[in-house]
Amino acid sequence: MAVPVQWVADLPSRLFSSADELVTSRSELVQENARLKARSLILEQQVQKLASLTAQNLRLKELLNSSELVDEQVLVAEIVGIDPDPFSHIVIINKGSTEGVFRGQALVDAHGVMGQVIEVTPLRSRVMLVTDVGSRVPIQVNRSGYRGIAAGTGRKDSMDLLHIPDTADIQEGDLLTSSGLGKTFPVGYPLGEVRKIERDPGEPFARVEVELSAKVNTTRFVLLVFRENQRRFGEASSEADKANSQ
């Protein structure tokens, strides 16, 4: 009879011991689960970062490949900010006068014309995109040679041609390139394709809408284009700025 009595007497301590082990085991499981979730989150973030870097490298490769197709000197820049004014299409790039960047310089991406520099500081520059309402790009129809002016309208992916007569040799699907007139945008860079032409018999001019080639709203890395004389002028201006600051 002593053994059963002793077993009954020890039962509370065994129950408390088992309960303590259960609580400890559950606590360890909760902690381990939390560690695994944190680790999973870190791994997901690393995978996303890897995917982002891979896509970024592909975009840089496209950009550098496109730079080999042009005769002008180019400088790779990164878009690092946008103008807070919702009615302007202006971005900020991480290159400035110390790199020879100058006001009026053309900016392109791997696909076409993007904009021009409107303000320069030593380390940053502001660029007005071609979609801004103040933007004007002299163009040429690649097929026929017809020249005109493309204007920004505030839309994010298109421009309009100004004062195009109904009789102008221009068709939907025509490729438009920069004509080089005005000496801001070098000749031959793609601007876009004619997306729509609206002709009204009662109006002297047709409405011509252009779908842009450049990825204006998604491109991160861009090219600043230098002609030889512009490069020297930009570098000379940079040296002059340095001299004046001393």
DANORVEN-V25213 format. One record per residue. N is the residue number from 1. RES is the residue in one letter. OMEGA is omega in degrees with one decimal (* if undefined). BURIAL is 1 if it has 9 or more other ideal C-beta (glycine too) atoms within 8 Angstrom, else 0. Layout:
BEGIN
N,RES,OMEGA,BURIAL ; N,RES,OMEGA,BURIAL
END
This chain:
BEGIN
1,M,-176.5,0 ; 2,A,-175.9,0 ; 3,V,177.4,0 ; 4,P,179.5,0 ; 5,V,179.5,0 ; 6,Q,-179.8,0 ; 7,W,178.9,0 ; 8,V,-179.5,0 ; 9,A,-178.9,0 ; 10,D,-174.8,0 ; 11,L,179.7,0 ; 12,P,-178.8,0 ; 13,S,178.7,0 ; 14,R,178.6,0 ; 15,L,177.8,0 ; 16,F,179.0,0 ; 17,S,178.6,0 ; 18,S,179.0,0 ; 19,A,178.9,0 ; 20,D,177.5,0 ; 21,E,179.3,0 ; 22,L,178.7,0 ; 23,V,178.4,0 ; 24,T,-179.9,0 ; 25,S,179.5,0 ; 26,R,178.9,0 ; 27,S,178.6,0 ; 28,E,178.6,0 ; 29,L,178.7,0 ; 30,V,179.3,0 ; 31,Q,179.8,0 ; 32,E,178.1,0 ; 33,N,178.5,0 ; 34,A,178.6,0 ; 35,R,179.9,0 ; 36,L,177.8,0 ; 37,K,178.9,0 ; 38,A,179.2,0 ; 39,R,178.6,0 ; 40,S,179.5,0 ; 41,L,178.6,0 ; 42,I,180.0,0 ; 43,L,177.5,0 ; 44,E,179.0,0 ; 45,Q,179.5,0 ; 46,Q,177.7,0 ; 47,V,178.0,0 ; 48,Q,179.2,0 ; 49,K,179.0,0 ; 50,L,178.6,0 ; 51,A,178.9,0 ; 52,S,179.7,0 ; 53,L,178.2,0 ; 54,T,178.3,0 ; 55,A,179.7,0 ; 56,Q,178.7,1 ; 57,N,177.8,0 ; 58,L,179.0,0 ; 59,R,177.3,1 ; 60,L,178.5,1 ; 61,K,176.7,0 ; 62,E,-177.7,1 ; 63,L,-178.5,1 ; 64,L,175.5,1 ; 65,N,-179.6,1 ; 66,S,-179.2,1 ; 67,S,179.0,1 ; 68,E,-176.1,0 ; 69,L,-177.0,0 ; 70,V,-177.6,1 ; 71,D,-175.8,0 ; 72,E,171.4,1 ; 73,Q,-178.7,0 ; 74,V,177.2,1 ; 75,L,179.3,1 ; 76,V,177.6,1 ; 77,A,179.8,1 ; 78,E,174.3,1 ; 79,I,-174.9,1 ; 80,V,179.2,0 ; 81,G,176.6,0 ; 82,I,178.4,0 ; 83,D,-178.0,1 ; 84,P,179.7,0 ; 85,D,-176.3,0 ; 86,P,-178.0,0 ; 87,F,177.3,0 ; 88,S,176.8,0 ; 89,H,-176.0,1 ; 90,I,177.9,1 ; 91,V,179.5,1 ; 92,I,179.0,1 ; 93,I,-172.5,1 ; 94,N,175.9,0 ; 95,K,-177.9,1 ; 96,G,-173.9,1 ; 97,S,177.8,1 ; 98,T,177.0,0 ; 99,E,179.8,0 ; 100,G,179.1,1 ; 101,V,-177.7,1 ; 102,F,-179.9,1 ; 103,R,-178.6,0 ; 104,G,-178.1,0 ; 105,Q,-178.7,1 ; 106,A,178.1,1 ; 107,L,178.5,1 ; 108,V,169.0,1 ; 109,D,-176.5,1 ; 110,A,-173.3,0 ; 111,H,-178.5,0 ; 112,G,-177.5,1 ; 113,V,-179.4,1 ; 114,M,-176.2,1 ; 115,G,178.9,1 ; 116,Q,-179.4,1 ; 117,V,179.7,1 ; 118,I,179.8,1 ; 119,E,-175.6,0 ; 120,V,168.7,1 ; 121,T,-177.2,0 ; 122,P,-174.2,0 ; 123,L,-177.1,0 ; 124,R,174.1,1 ; 125,S,175.2,1 ; 126,R,-175.5,1 ; 127,V,173.1,1 ; 128,M,-179.6,1 ; 129,L,-178.0,1 ; 130,V,-179.5,1 ; 131,T,178.9,1 ; 132,D,-177.5,1 ; 133,V,178.8,0 ; 134,G,-175.3,0 ; 135,S,174.2,1 ; 136,R,-180.0,0 ; 137,V,174.0,1 ; 138,P,-174.5,1 ; 139,I,175.5,1 ; 140,Q,176.0,1 ; 141,V,-173.9,1 ; 142,N,-176.3,0 ; 143,R,-171.4,0 ; 144,S,-176.7,0 ; 145,G,-179.6,0 ; 146,Y,-178.2,1 ; 147,R,178.5,1 ; 148,G,179.7,1 ; 149,I,174.3,1 ; 150,A,-176.4,1 ; 151,A,174.1,1 ; 152,G,-178.0,1 ; 153,T,-176.5,1 ; 154,G,174.0,0 ; 155,R,-169.4,0 ; 156,K,-174.7,0 ; 157,D,-175.0,0 ; 158,S,175.2,1 ; 159,M,175.1,1 ; 160,D,172.2,1 ; 161,L,-176.8,1 ; 162,L,168.2,0 ; 163,H,177.8,0 ; 164,I,179.7,1 ; 165,P,178.0,0 ; 166,D,-176.1,0 ; 167,T,-177.2,0 ; 168,A,-179.9,1 ; 169,D,-179.9,0 ; 170,I,-174.4,1 ; 171,Q,173.4,0 ; 172,E,-177.7,0 ; 173,G,178.6,0 ; 174,D,174.4,1 ; 175,L,177.1,1 ; 176,L,177.9,1 ; 177,T,177.2,1 ; 178,S,-175.6,1 ; 179,S,-177.1,1 ; 180,G,176.9,1 ; 181,L,-176.4,0 ; 182,G,173.4,0 ; 183,K,173.9,0 ; 184,T,-180.0,0 ; 185,F,178.9,1 ; 186,P,-175.2,1 ; 187,V,168.4,1 ; 188,G,179.2,0 ; 189,Y,179.0,1 ; 190,P,171.7,1 ; 191,L,179.8,1 ; 192,G,178.0,1 ; 193,E,177.2,1 ; 194,V,-177.1,1 ; 195,R,-175.6,1 ; 196,K,174.0,0 ; 197,I,178.0,1 ; 198,E,179.9,0 ; 199,R,178.1,0 ; 200,D,-178.7,0 ; 201,P,-178.9,0 ; 202,G,-177.9,0 ; 203,E,-178.3,0 ; 204,P,-176.4,0 ; 205,F,175.1,0 ; 206,A,173.0,1 ; 207,R,-176.1,1 ; 208,V,-179.4,1 ; 209,E,-176.0,1 ; 210,V,173.6,1 ; 211,E,-173.0,1 ; 212,L,174.5,1 ; 213,S,-178.8,1 ; 214,A,177.2,1 ; 215,K,-168.9,0 ; 216,V,-172.8,1 ; 217,N,-179.4,0 ; 218,T,-178.9,0 ; 219,T,177.3,1 ; 220,R,179.4,0 ; 221,F,-173.2,1 ; 222,V,177.7,1 ; 223,L,169.0,1 ; 224,L,-173.5,1 ; 225,V,176.2,1 ; 226,F,159.7,1 ; 227,R,-173.6,1 ; 228,E,-178.5,0 ; 229,N,177.7,0 ; 230,Q,179.2,1 ; 231,R,179.4,1 ; 232,R,179.8,0 ; 233,F,-179.9,1 ; 234,G,179.8,1 ; 235,E,178.6,1 ; 236,A,178.5,0 ; 237,S,179.9,1 ; 238,S,178.5,1 ; 239,E,179.1,0 ; 240,A,177.6,0 ; 241,D,-179.8,1 ; 242,K,-179.3,0 ; 243,A,-179.0,0 ; 244,N,-177.6,0 ; 245,S,-177.6,0 ; 246,Q,*,0
END
